[in-house]
């Protein structure tokens, strides 16, 4: 007897709590379901279900085996869907989270596009600059920008994230253009407040011996804020120099509203990542969402168009 069919019948009976209900769902006689379960238990050498005339309950071994069977059957379904003539078919509810500023520009516009391709998937998007506990709060996936700390999360690099020091032409005309990172001490720098996530400061690549090293500076200024969009707005208004990601300021730089300074000292890019809890089975909807992001973020036209 087919092992996979035995597992499917076991899961059907265990989740429905009835041989008869499972038999009706599969379109077979209850006796056939009973024989499949008997054969499965005999092959494994353990009792999975306690069957009486009134109810069916799982044994301790049955409970553990049920979880493994459900995961295995889902993997099989995903594998078949990914190569079937009809293409992939994802379903269920997808809960994702992203930083507020990046999420508004480069995640939120993609959610409707993903839904158009996978209409059986419902989607909840959370935009927050706090570090969300994915497993604890029930999220499937997060988009995160910057260096990834060591954690129990699995990360997939989606794109590079480069940062620049920028200011308006009017500010630079008024205060001068810094030629080295050390000269930032003489400028009004618009920085994230100490309770924000950017704790190490601004990163620069400077000469050292025959090579280079990356240093971190914490320049000061008359104003700081915990919200990156506010710093962006203050910078555009000419109040100082800001250290921002290219995804946030590249349009203003291209239009001449902002000028990049200290470009020769720009640190190597860090990353934009999709992260998710370490699980044995990654739902198809999550895998497709990550592949969807990776595809769009690999397109130069996506960033030029601002999503």
N, C-alpha and C positions, 0 to 999 in steps of 0.2 A: 504493500500500500504506500502511496506517495507520502513522504514525510511532511512536505509542505501542506498538503491537504489535511493531514492530521492536526498540524498546528493551527491552520485556519479554523477547523471545526472546534478545537479546544478553545480558542479565543472567542469564537462565536457563542459557545455554550457558557463560558465563564462570564462574559460581559452581559449576556441576556439573562443568565440565571435559570435557564430552562432548556432542556433538550428539545421540547416541542417547538418553542419559539425559534431556536437556532435552526431546526429542521425546516420550518416553514420559510425562513429567510433564505435558505440554500436550495429550497425546492426538492428536498429528499424526505424519506420516511425517518421518523425518530429512531427506528431500530438501526438505520445506517449510521446515524450520528453516534449512537451508543457503541457500535462496533469500532468506529474510528477511535473513540476515546479509549476503549479497552485495549486496542492494539498499541496506542501511544503509551499508555501506562505500562503495558507489558514490555515494550521495547526499552523504556527508560528504567524500569524496575522500581518505580515509586508510585505512590498514590497521589494524584493531582486533584481529584474532586471527590467529595463525599456526596453521594447521590441517594436521596430518599424519595418517597412518593410525593412529598410536599415541596422539597427545595433542593437546591444544589449549592454547596459551599466549597470554597477553595481550601486545600490544605496549606500548610506553610510552604511546602515545596511548590505547590501549584501557584501560589501568589508570586513567588520569585520567577517561576517559569513563564507566567503570563506576561510579565513586563518584558522579558527577553523575547518572547514570541511576537509581541506587538511591535517592538523595535525592528526585529528581523523582517517581518512582513512589510513594514513601512519601507525598509531599505529595498526590498524586492520590488515593491510598487514604484518607487522612485527610479530604480534602474530600468525597469520596463518602460516607464513613461519617457525617460530621456532619450530612448532610441526608437520609440514607436512612430508609426507613420503619421499619427495625428499630432506629434510633438508633445512637449511637456505639459502637464496639467497639474498645477499647484492649487491648493485650497487651504482654508483655515484662516486664522487671524494672525496678522503680522504686527508685532509691536516693536517700533524702532525709536531711537533717540539720537539727537545730534546737538552740537553746540548752537546756541541761538543765532549768532550772526552767520556762521557758515551754513547752518541748516536752512535759514530763510532763503539764502541765495542759491545754494547748490545741492540741497537735499529735497526741500519742499517742492520745487518745480518738477522733480523727477517722480514723485509719488503718483500723480495722476497718470503719467506715461506708463509706469509699471502696472497700474491697475487696468489700463486699457489693454495690456497684453495678457493679464492674468485676472480676469474678472471674477473668478471664484475666490479670490483672496481679499479679505477686508483688512484695512490698514489703519493703525493709530500711530501718529508721529508726535513725539514729545521733543520740544526744543528747550534746552536748559543748559546753562554754563556750569552747573554743578556736575560732579562725576557721579553718574547714576550707577547704583548697584544693580547690574543687569539681572543676575540670578535672583537676588532678594526681592526685586520689584517686578519680576516677571517680564523682562524685556528680552526679545529674541536677538537683537543686534543693535550696536551703536556705531555711529561714525565719530571718530575722534581725530583731532588735529594735533600734531606735535610728537615729541618723543614718547614712546610707550614704556611705562615702568614695568618691571617684572610683576607678573600677576598670574592668576589662574585662568585668565582669559586667552582665547585664541585670537590672533590678529592677522589680518590680510592687508598688505599694503596696496592701496588703491591708486595713489599718485604722490608726487613730490609736493612739498610745501616749502616755498622759499620766502624769506622775510627781507624787507627793505626798510631803510630809514627814509622817510619822506617828509617834505614840508612844502608850503606854497611858495611860488616865486616871490611874492610880496614879503613873506617872512625872511627868506634868504637875502633879499635885497636890503632889508632893514637890519638884520643881525649878522649877516655874513654866512658863508658856507663852511661847515667843518671839514677839515682835510684828513683828520685821523679820529678814531674813536675817542681818544683822550680829550679832544677839544669839545666833546659833548658837555663837559662840565661847565662850559661857558654859555650854554644854550638852555632855552626853556624846552624841556623834554616832557612829553605827554605820556605818562606811564600808568600801567595798571596798578591799582591799590594793593596793599600788602595782603589783603584777604582773597585776592584773585589767584588763579592757578599759575600765573607766570612768575614763579618764585625765584628763578635763577637769574632773571634779568635779561638784558639784550645780548645776543651772541654775535661775536665777530671773529673772523679768521685773520690773524696777524702774523707777521714774520717772526720766526724763531730759529736762530742758527741757520742751517742750510735749508730749512723747511718752514712749516707754519704750525700754529696751534690755535685752537678755538678758546677764546676767553669770554667771560660773561661780566658785563658791567651793569650797574644799577644807577643810571643817571637820574637826576632829580629835576624838579620843576615846580612851578607855583600851583599846578593842578594835577590831580590824578583821579582815576575813576575805576570802578570794578567792571564797567561795561565797555567792551571794545568798540562798539558802534559809536558811543559818545566820544571816545578818543579820536575816532575817525572824523567825526563831525567837527570837533575842536581843531583838528589839524587842517581840515578844509577851510575853516574860518580864519586860519592864519595865526593861531595861538602858539604854535611851536612845532617841534619835530616829533614824529611818532614812528614807532617800529611796528610795521604792519605786514601781514601776509600779502603776497602778490594777488591772490584771488580777491582780496578786498580793495586794493588800490590800483590795479593795473589799468583800469579804464580811465581813472583820473590822471595817471601818469601819461598814458597815450594821448589824452586830450590836452595835456599841458597844465592842468589844474594843480597837479602836484609834481614835484621834482624829486627824483631819487638821489640821495647823497650817500657817500661812503660805500658805493657799490663794490669797489675793489677789495673791501674788507668783509663783504657779505659771507656769512657762515654757510657751510654746505647745507643743502635742504634737509629738513626732517620729513616726516611723512604724514599722509592722510590715510587713516586706517579704518577698516571695518573690523569690529571686535564682537565676539560672541562667547558665551560660556562654553567651557569644554564639556562636550556631550558626545556619547557614542554615536548618536544619530542626529544629524543636522537636518531639520525639516526641509523639504524641497523648496518651500516658499522662501526660506531664509537663504538657501544656496542660490536660488535664482535672483533674489534681491541683490546679493553681493556681486554676482556676475554682471547684473544690470549696471550697478554703480561702476564697477571696474571698466566695463566697456565705455560708458559715457565719459568717465574721467580720463580715459586714454586718448580722447579726441581733442586736439588743440582747438578745434572750432567750438567745442563746448565751453571752454574757459573764455574764449574771445567773445562769445555771445552772452556770457554771464548767465548761462542756463536759460 
